[in-house]
Amino acid sequence: TASGAVHAFDPHGISGSFGSLGNVLVAPAVRWDSIWYLQIAHDGYRFAQEASFYPLYPILVRVGSWLTGSLVIAGLLLSFGAMFAGFVIVRRLTELELGARPASAAVNLIAFGPMALFLSALYTESLFLFLSAGTFYAARRGRWWVAGALGGLAALTRVTGVLLLVPVVLMFFYGPRSDLAPASVTSRWRPRYRFTPAILWSALIPGGAALFSAYLAARGFGADATIHGQQQFFDHQLVGPLVGLWNGATAAWHEVRLELAGVPPSTYSSQALLQFGGLVLAGVALCGVFRRLPIAYGAYAALGLLIPLSSPTVGDPLRGLDRYASVLFPLFMWAGAWAVEHRAVRQLVVLSCLLLAFFAAQFATWHWVGTPLL
């Protein structure tokens, strides 16, 4: 039940400390994982479970609270600020690669996407969108130290941040980049740009993840505490992506059978059908990314989908995949171009807004987003 979820996930009442009106206003922002980030921002890493959550977001929330006097207000300001900054960068990137109209459509599809509620919540989505898109934009402009620094910060924001090393290296050797003219090559596999010491800035990206691992080891949790915590406390299992795909498809089919059999949704709580549907759409968009955008964009989006497929959740294999995909901005870059070419921008945005409203209501009332319940 909703009241049970409140007690289990927020025993100290962090989400209900603003009075009757204030609680209604912050409800769409302070739920589920938000409590973990707020607790870390307040007390630091005290328990092994908390090692599953990366430190940059709670650090910035703690710093912001010195100015605002409230962790929640600081988190809201951080999430909204990073969200709008991320939109600006995604727009510029898309305009560079695909043109002005697809750029506008791409931002609208992200801003009003079904999972856009997490961009304004006290989650890492907005900060990660800003840092990952900023890493791409800096590399696209040939500012390698900026790309390395932003990528390193992204690797301190969530586990998939380290994946930014791959597109940065690809853009360095294969482009597109605006700081140098490419060399003429006879093979598509041969690098178009030569090696220079500037590539060493990319080492800052895995350096961010290594820094957090070193901190966890120093605290006595172990350098692999993040992976261990996800397995032990949050029911993730490390398997191959094909296993995750099969498990996700099986769980979705099981949910369909329950629906056809007339089983009341209140007797089960599964995101399987929504998550598998999101995976199918993401797969279609990924094919479009590889066709329309430089290889760095496709490689990053593919790796971003392989991670949740390779670490499914026991019982609900693809839980959270739609949320993770919501900040894989290359998917939306292609979707924006496709929607403009097919004159479907308005229809997609309207459909997305309807789903967003439903999912936001679920989130605000302590229901799992994407289950049949409200």
C-alpha positions as CSV (number, residue, x, y, z in Angstrom):
1,T,0.0,0.0,0.0
2,A,1.0,3.6,-0.3
3,S,1.2,4.1,3.4
4,G,3.3,1.0,3.8
5,A,5.7,2.3,1.1
6,V,6.0,5.6,2.9
7,H,7.0,3.9,6.2
8,A,9.4,1.5,4.5
9,F,11.2,3.9,2.3
10,D,10.9,7.1,4.4
11,P,11.0,6.0,8.1
12,H,12.3,9.5,9.1
13,G,9.5,11.4,7.3
14,I,11.7,13.4,4.9
15,S,9.1,13.5,2.3
16,G,6.4,14.7,4.6
17,S,8.0,17.6,6.5
18,F,6.6,20.5,4.6
19,G,3.1,20.7,6.0
20,S,-0.1,19.7,4.3
21,L,0.2,22.1,1.3
22,G,3.9,21.8,1.0
23,N,3.8,18.0,1.0
24,V,1.4,18.2,-2.0
25,L,3.7,20.5,-3.9
26,V,6.9,18.4,-3.4
27,A,5.2,15.0,-3.7
28,P,6.1,14.6,-7.4
29,A,9.7,15.2,-6.6
30,V,10.5,13.4,-3.3
31,R,9.7,9.7,-3.7
32,W,11.6,6.3,-3.7
33,D,15.3,6.8,-4.5
34,S,15.0,10.5,-3.6
35,I,15.0,9.4,0.0
36,W,18.3,7.6,-0.4
37,Y,19.9,10.7,-2.0
38,L,18.6,13.0,0.7
39,Q,19.8,10.7,3.5
40,I,23.3,10.5,1.9
41,A,23.3,14.3,1.5
42,H,22.5,14.7,5.2
43,D,24.6,12.0,6.8
44,G,27.1,10.7,4.2
45,Y,27.6,7.0,3.5
46,R,26.8,5.1,6.6
47,F,25.4,1.8,5.4
48,A,26.4,-0.7,2.7
49,Q,23.0,-0.2,0.9
50,E,23.9,3.5,0.3
51,A,27.0,2.5,-1.7
52,S,24.7,1.7,-4.6
53,F,24.1,5.4,-5.1
54,Y,26.8,7.6,-6.6
55,P,28.0,10.7,-4.7
56,L,27.9,13.8,-7.0
57,Y,24.2,14.5,-6.7
58,P,24.0,14.3,-2.9
59,I,27.2,16.3,-2.6
60,L,25.7,19.1,-4.7
61,V,22.4,18.9,-2.8
62,R,24.3,19.2,0.5
63,V,26.3,22.2,-0.8
64,G,23.1,23.8,-2.1
65,S,21.4,23.3,1.3
66,W,24.0,25.7,2.9
67,L,22.4,28.4,0.8
68,T,18.7,27.4,0.9
69,G,18.5,25.9,4.3
70,S,16.7,22.8,2.9
71,L,18.0,19.7,1.3
72,V,14.8,19.3,-0.6
73,I,14.7,22.8,-2.0
74,A,18.4,22.5,-2.9
75,G,17.6,19.2,-4.7
76,L,14.7,20.8,-6.6
77,L,16.8,23.7,-7.7
78,L,19.6,21.4,-8.8
79,S,17.3,19.1,-10.8
80,F,15.5,21.9,-12.5
81,G,18.7,23.8,-13.3
82,A,20.5,20.8,-14.7
83,M,17.3,19.8,-16.7
84,F,17.1,23.1,-18.5
85,A,20.9,23.2,-19.1
86,G,20.7,19.7,-20.5
87,F,17.9,20.7,-22.9
88,V,20.0,23.6,-24.2
89,I,23.0,21.3,-24.9
90,V,20.9,18.6,-26.5
91,R,19.3,21.2,-28.7
92,R,22.7,22.5,-29.8
93,L,24.0,19.0,-30.5
94,T,21.0,18.0,-32.5
95,E,21.2,21.2,-34.5
96,L,24.8,20.5,-35.3
97,E,24.1,16.9,-36.5
98,L,20.5,17.1,-37.9
99,G,19.3,20.6,-38.2
100,A,17.1,23.2,-36.3
101,R,13.7,21.6,-36.6
102,P,14.8,18.1,-35.4
103,A,16.6,19.9,-32.6
104,S,13.4,21.5,-31.3
105,A,11.5,18.3,-31.7
106,A,14.1,16.3,-29.8
107,V,14.0,18.6,-26.8
108,N,10.2,18.5,-26.7
109,L,10.2,14.7,-26.8
110,I,12.6,14.6,-23.9
111,A,10.9,17.3,-21.9
112,F,7.4,15.8,-22.3
113,G,8.4,12.1,-22.5
114,P,6.6,9.6,-20.3
115,M,9.6,9.3,-17.9
116,A,10.3,13.1,-17.9
117,L,9.0,13.2,-14.3
118,F,12.3,12.0,-13.1
119,L,14.1,15.0,-14.6
120,S,12.4,17.3,-12.1
121,A,12.5,14.8,-9.2
122,L,15.3,14.5,-6.7
123,Y,16.9,11.9,-8.9
124,T,20.2,11.9,-10.9
125,E,18.5,11.9,-14.3
126,S,18.6,15.7,-15.0
127,L,22.2,16.0,-13.7
128,F,23.3,13.0,-15.8
129,L,21.6,14.4,-18.9
130,F,23.4,17.7,-18.5
131,L,26.8,16.1,-17.9
132,S,26.6,13.4,-20.6
133,A,25.3,15.7,-23.3
134,G,27.9,18.3,-22.2
135,T,30.6,15.7,-22.6
136,F,29.5,15.0,-26.2
137,Y,29.2,18.7,-27.0
138,A,32.7,19.5,-25.6
139,A,34.1,16.6,-27.6
140,R,32.2,17.7,-30.7
141,R,33.8,21.1,-30.4
142,G,37.3,19.6,-29.7
143,R,37.5,20.8,-26.1
144,W,39.0,17.6,-24.7
145,W,39.8,18.7,-21.2
146,V,36.2,19.9,-20.8
147,A,34.9,16.6,-22.2
148,G,37.1,14.6,-19.8
149,A,36.1,16.7,-16.8
150,L,32.4,16.5,-17.5
151,G,32.7,12.8,-18.3
152,G,34.5,12.3,-15.0
153,L,31.7,14.1,-13.1
154,A,29.1,12.0,-15.0
155,A,31.0,8.9,-13.8
156,L,30.5,10.2,-10.2
157,T,26.8,10.6,-10.9
158,R,25.7,7.1,-11.9
159,V,27.3,3.9,-12.9
160,T,26.8,4.3,-16.6
161,G,28.8,7.5,-16.6
162,V,32.0,5.6,-17.3
163,L,30.5,4.6,-20.7
164,L,31.2,8.1,-21.9
165,L,34.8,7.1,-22.4
166,V,33.8,5.1,-25.5
167,P,32.1,7.9,-27.5
168,V,34.8,10.4,-26.5
169,V,37.5,8.2,-27.8
170,L,35.5,7.5,-31.0
171,M,34.9,11.2,-31.6
172,F,38.6,11.9,-31.0
173,F,39.7,9.5,-33.7
174,Y,36.7,9.3,-36.0
175,G,34.8,12.6,-35.4
176,P,32.8,14.5,-35.9
177,R,34.9,17.3,-34.4
178,S,35.2,20.9,-35.3
179,D,38.7,21.7,-34.0
180,L,40.6,20.0,-36.9
181,A,39.9,19.0,-40.5
182,P,39.8,15.2,-41.0
183,A,42.4,13.4,-42.9
184,S,41.5,11.6,-46.2
185,V,41.4,7.9,-45.6
186,T,40.7,4.9,-47.8
187,S,39.1,2.6,-45.2
188,R,36.1,3.4,-43.0
189,W,37.9,1.7,-40.1
190,R,41.1,3.8,-40.3
191,P,41.1,6.8,-37.9
192,R,40.4,10.2,-39.5
193,Y,42.4,12.0,-36.9
194,R,45.9,11.2,-35.6
195,F,46.9,10.5,-32.0
196,T,47.8,13.6,-29.9
197,P,48.3,13.9,-26.1
198,A,44.9,15.6,-25.8
199,I,43.3,12.1,-25.8
200,L,44.7,11.6,-22.3
201,W,42.1,14.0,-20.9
202,S,39.6,11.1,-21.5
203,A,41.3,9.3,-18.6
204,L,39.4,11.6,-16.3
205,I,36.2,9.7,-17.1
206,P,37.1,6.3,-15.6
207,G,39.0,8.3,-13.0
208,G,35.7,9.6,-11.7
209,A,34.5,6.0,-11.1
210,A,37.8,4.9,-9.7
211,L,37.7,7.8,-7.2
212,F,34.4,6.7,-5.8
213,S,35.6,3.1,-5.6
214,A,38.6,4.2,-3.7
215,Y,36.4,6.2,-1.3
216,L,34.2,3.2,-0.7
217,A,37.2,1.0,0.0
218,A,38.6,3.6,2.4
219,R,35.3,3.6,4.3
220,G,35.5,-0.2,4.7
221,F,32.7,-1.1,2.2
222,G,35.0,-2.5,-0.4
223,A,35.9,-1.1,-3.8
224,D,33.2,-3.2,-5.5
225,A,30.5,-2.1,-3.0
226,T,28.4,-0.5,-5.7
227,I,28.0,-3.7,-7.7
228,H,27.7,-5.8,-4.5
229,G,25.0,-3.5,-3.1
230,Q,23.0,-3.7,-6.3
231,Q,23.1,-7.5,-6.1
232,Q,22.5,-8.0,-2.4
233,F,20.1,-5.2,-1.6
234,F,18.3,-4.3,-4.8
235,D,18.0,-7.8,-6.4
236,H,20.1,-7.2,-9.5
237,Q,21.9,-10.1,-11.1
238,L,24.8,-9.9,-13.5
239,V,24.0,-12.0,-16.6
240,G,24.5,-11.6,-20.4
241,P,22.3,-9.1,-22.2
242,L,20.5,-11.9,-24.1
243,V,19.5,-13.5,-20.8
244,G,18.1,-10.1,-19.7
245,L,16.3,-9.7,-22.9
246,W,14.7,-13.2,-22.7
247,N,13.8,-12.7,-19.0
248,G,12.2,-9.3,-19.9
249,A,10.2,-10.8,-22.7
250,T,9.1,-13.7,-20.6
251,A,8.0,-11.4,-17.8
252,A,6.1,-9.2,-20.2
253,W,4.3,-12.2,-21.7
254,H,3.4,-13.4,-18.2
255,E,1.8,-10.0,-17.4
256,V,-0.2,-10.2,-20.6
257,R,-1.5,-13.6,-19.6
258,L,-2.5,-12.3,-16.2
259,E,-4.4,-9.4,-17.9
260,L,-6.2,-11.8,-20.4
261,A,-7.1,-14.1,-17.5
262,G,-8.8,-11.3,-15.7
263,V,-6.5,-11.3,-12.7
264,P,-7.0,-8.0,-10.8
265,P,-4.0,-5.7,-11.1
266,S,-4.1,-5.1,-7.3
267,T,-2.9,-8.7,-6.8
268,Y,0.5,-8.1,-8.6
269,S,2.8,-5.2,-9.2
270,S,4.8,-5.5,-12.3
271,Q,6.4,-3.1,-14.7
272,A,7.3,-5.9,-17.2
273,L,5.0,-5.0,-20.0
274,L,5.8,-1.3,-19.9
275,Q,9.5,-1.9,-19.7
276,F,9.6,-4.4,-22.5
277,G,7.5,-2.0,-24.7
278,G,10.0,0.7,-23.9
279,L,12.9,-1.6,-24.8
280,V,11.3,-2.3,-28.2
281,L,10.9,1.4,-28.9
282,A,14.4,2.1,-27.8
283,G,15.7,-0.7,-30.1
284,V,13.9,0.9,-33.0
285,A,15.4,4.3,-32.2
286,L,18.8,2.8,-31.7
287,C,18.7,1.4,-35.3
288,G,17.8,4.9,-36.4
289,V,20.7,6.4,-34.5
290,F,23.2,4.1,-36.2
291,R,21.7,5.0,-39.6
292,R,21.5,8.8,-39.1
293,L,24.1,9.9,-36.6
294,P,27.9,9.4,-36.2
295,I,29.1,6.1,-34.7
296,A,29.9,7.7,-31.3
297,Y,26.2,8.4,-30.7
298,G,25.1,4.9,-31.6
299,A,27.8,3.2,-29.6
300,Y,26.9,5.2,-26.5
301,A,23.2,4.5,-26.8
302,A,23.8,0.8,-27.4
303,L,26.0,0.5,-24.3
304,G,23.5,2.4,-22.3
305,L,20.8,-0.2,-23.1
306,L,23.1,-3.2,-22.6
307,I,23.8,-2.3,-19.0
308,P,20.2,-2.7,-17.7
309,L,19.8,-5.8,-20.0
310,S,22.9,-7.3,-18.4
311,S,21.8,-6.6,-14.8
312,P,18.1,-7.5,-14.7
313,T,16.1,-7.4,-11.4
314,V,14.9,-10.6,-9.9
315,G,11.1,-10.9,-10.4
316,D,10.8,-7.8,-12.6
317,P,13.8,-8.1,-15.0
318,L,13.7,-4.8,-16.8
319,R,12.6,-2.6,-13.9
320,G,13.8,1.0,-14.5
321,L,14.9,0.5,-18.1
322,D,12.5,3.2,-19.4
323,R,13.9,5.6,-16.8
324,Y,17.5,4.8,-17.9
325,A,16.6,5.2,-21.5
326,S,15.0,8.5,-20.9
327,V,18.4,10.2,-20.7
328,L,20.0,8.4,-23.6
329,F,19.6,11.6,-25.6
330,P,20.9,10.1,-29.0
331,L,17.6,8.1,-29.1
332,F,15.6,11.4,-28.9
333,M,17.8,13.1,-31.4
334,W,16.8,10.5,-34.0
335,A,13.2,10.5,-32.8
336,G,13.1,14.2,-33.3
337,A,14.3,13.9,-36.9
338,W,11.9,11.1,-37.6
339,A,8.9,13.0,-36.1
340,V,9.7,16.1,-38.2
341,E,10.0,14.1,-41.4
342,H,6.7,12.3,-40.7
343,R,4.9,15.4,-39.4
344,A,4.2,13.6,-36.1
345,V,5.8,15.9,-33.5
346,R,2.5,17.1,-32.1
347,Q,0.9,13.7,-31.9
348,L,3.9,12.2,-30.2
349,V,4.1,15.0,-27.7
350,V,0.4,14.8,-26.8
351,L,0.6,11.0,-26.3
352,S,3.7,11.5,-24.2
353,C,2.0,14.1,-22.1
354,L,-0.9,11.8,-21.3
355,L,1.4,9.0,-20.2
356,L,3.6,11.5,-18.3
357,A,0.5,12.7,-16.3
358,F,-0.4,9.1,-15.4
359,F,3.1,8.1,-14.4
360,A,3.6,11.3,-12.4
361,A,0.4,10.5,-10.5
362,Q,1.7,7.0,-9.7
363,F,5.1,8.4,-8.6
364,A,3.5,11.0,-6.3
365,T,1.3,8.5,-4.6
366,W,4.1,6.0,-3.9
367,H,3.2,3.5,-6.6
368,W,5.8,1.9,-8.8
369,V,5.8,3.8,-12.1
370,G,4.5,1.6,-15.0
371,T,2.4,-0.8,-12.9
372,P,-1.3,-1.1,-13.7
373,L,-2.1,0.6,-10.3
374,L,-3.0,4.2,-9.4
